[in-house]
Amino acid sequence: MTLAPLRAALYDFDADDVARAIKSAFAPDALIQLAHPFETLAGPEALLSDALAPLHAAWPDLERRETIVIESRIASGHWVGCCGHYTGTFARPWLDIPATGHQCAMRFHEFFRLEQGRVVEMQALWDLPEVMMQAGVWPMAPALGREWHVPGPATQDGLCVSGEGAQALQVVGDMLAALGRYKDHGLAGMDLPRYWHPHCSWYGPSGIGTGRGIAGFRNWHQIPFLGAMPNRVGDPEAGHFFAQGNYAGFTGWPGMSATISGDGWMGIAPAGQEITLRSLDFWRVEHGLIRENWVLVDLLHVYAQIGVDVLARMREMAKARTGQLDL
């Protein structure tokens, strides 16, 4: 499978092997875009030195576990999407998040665009709020949805996906088009039962949480989100949809823009602030309906756009545990 040597090296995570695999898999001038606070990195070497190596230093038995891998060739190129989590013993502070001494897990969605067999673009979201929560230093509003260790596919087939994916892509595309009817027709106009399985699970990022069933999706994510940002609009130029088998993926950097004009979403004040959102998504379609949806959103980037430095606030919250109290 595409990128297999890189993915194997990240699983076992020997630093030298990872360095060789990155050099082999990536074009030297590849565009590397990672979640806030990493942002755009200066090529594949910086991916190792600025992001992966510090994480490895904090989690010395680091491994990268995948639950979904899909790939497809579309108009914008050859895309590979990977979903899973990094895990290891949180032995030393990372990004000033205090170490716990226990095993820690951090969800990731990583999308790669390849040309002539090498990665020329990477877009990746790491769920940093999840790490803060496990360390007991999440400084923002509690999630409305369920916070937990988000599972892989119920069908356990995310690592052996095959097929061209046209049906999955059609279902997801039709569902997203229906979501666009909200402005004129409200929640009922989106006709969610037509696209979502009654036992669906919407696995949102930490800070938003999981919603079970259509009611859970509406109550714990959709109603607060649309109430706060009714003018949200996707960027067709930035978004890329691809599918394989029963799975579909979406990447955009950013993929959506909106104005926070209402209350209710993550405790953010409705100050009329314009923002963009980075979201990397996976959907699994079962019998023509969406049964599972894994969603990561760069929430720290959202907060940064409204003038809130979550990591700085987290440092203040963690002072007593890190011996930095100003007494």
C-alpha positions, -999 to +999 in steps of 0.1 A: +000+000+000+011+036-007+034+051+020+038+017+037+075+022+047+067+056+062+037+044+081+056+013+094+085+035+106+061+058+124+045+028+141+077+014+155+092+050+158+129+045+159+142+081+153+167+071+127+143+049+108+117+077+108+142+102+095+151+079+066+115+072+058+105+109+058+135+117+035+125+089+011+087+095+011+087+134+008+098+157-019+124+181-005+101+211-011+069+194+001+043+218+017+038+207+053+008+221+071+002+210+107-023+221+134-018+252+155+007+261+170+030+243+145+014+258+114+033+257+080+066+240+085+098+245+065+097+212+047+099+175+057+130+180+078+111+205+100+082+180+103+107+158+121+127+184+141+098+207+151+069+183+156+077+146+157+111+147+175+098+168+204+067+145+207+090+115+208+112+131+234+081+136+256+066+101+248+098+080+245+079+048+236+059+067+209+040+048+183+015+058+156-015+035+153-038+037+123-075+028+122-084+040+087-063+044+055-079+053+022-065+066-011-078+078-044-068+097-075-090+127-081-086+159-102-064+176-077-040+146-074-033+113-057-045+115-021-039+092+009-058+098+041-048+083+075-068+083+107-057+070+141-038+081+172-003+086+185+003+069+219+030+065+244+040+071+280+037+108+287+071+110+305+082+146+299+063+179+293+054+186+257+043+221+245+044+229+282+016+203+288+027+187+320+037+150+319+014+125+335+036+094+337+007+074+322+000+063+287-015+091+266-033+091+233-037+118+207-060+115+176-046+124+142-060+129+108-031+131+082-037+137+045-009+133+019-009+144-018+015+126-039+031+133-073+053+106-090+052+085-058+064+112-034+045+134-010+044+170-022+018+182+003+007+171+038-022+185+058-025+172+094-045+178+125-034+166+159-060+167+187-040+187+212-070+194+234-073+157+239-038+156+254-045+186+276-076+169+290-057+137+298-032+159+317-060+177+335-052+212+321-078+219+294-085+256+302-115+262+279-152+253+281-162+217+286-175+198+257-212+193+252-206+159+236-190+127+251-152+129+257-136+095+253-111+074+235-127+075+200-128+041+184-120+029+149-146+016+125-173-007+139-166-030+110-129-032+118-120-029+081-104+005+080-070-009+071-081-031+043-103-008+023-109-015-014-132-004-042-136+028-061-158+046-036-184+063-059-214+054-037-198+067-005-188+099-022-223+104-036-239+099-002-216+123+015-218+149-012-256+148-012-256+151+026-234+181+025-255+197-002-285+192+020-267+209+050-265+239+028-303+243+029-302+254+065-302+291+058-334+290+039-352+259+053-338+254+089-329+221+105-358+202+090-348+213+055-315+194+058-335+161+060-308+143+081-326+110+083-323+106+046-285+105+048-276+094+084-281+060+099-303+061+131-274+045+150-248+068+136-218+081+156-203+116+150-168+115+165-160+152+170-127+166+182-119+170+219-136+202+230-168+193+211-170+155+218-190+127+203-227+127+194-246+094+192-275+092+167-290+120+147-303+136+180-268+135+195-253+150+163-278+178+164-278+186+201-241+183+209-227+198+176-250+210+149-274+232+167-247+251+187-225+253+156-252+266+133-266+289+159-233+306+164-223+307+127-254+306+105-234+321+075-208+294+074-198+285+039-174+259+025-145+269+002-149+249-031-114+259-041-097+246-010-117+214-004-108+180-018-131+150-015-119+115-022-133+080-015-124+043-014-148+015-008-173+025+019-151+054+031-149+091+020-125+118+031-124+155+030-095+179+034-093+217+032-068+242+045-090+260+054-122+243+043-148+268+057-152+304+066-178+319+090-187+347+113-193+341+150-225+360+152-245+339+178-240+323+211-236+287+222-206+272+204-177+262+229-185+292+251-173+317+226-188+352+227-208+363+196-185+392+188-190+391+150-155+378+145-148+363+111-128+330+112-118+302+090-119+265+100-095+237+092-113+204+092-102+169+081-130+143+079-136+106+074-171+091+068-181+054+067-212+046+046-233+015+054-262+004+032-265+039+017-264+058+050-236+074+070-230+052+100-198+068+113-180+102+109-146+110+123-140+148+125-110+168+136-111+206+137-082+228+145-098+243+176-066+260+188-065+278+155-101+289+160-093+303+194-062+320+181-082+339+155-104+354+182-074+365+203-073+336+228-039+318+233-051+285+247-016+272+253-008+304+273-039+300+294-030+263+299+004+273+312-013+295+338-036+267+348-007+243+352+016+266+372+009+248+405+019+215+390+051+228+373+064+248+403+060+281+385+036+299+409+043+336+413+042+339+451 
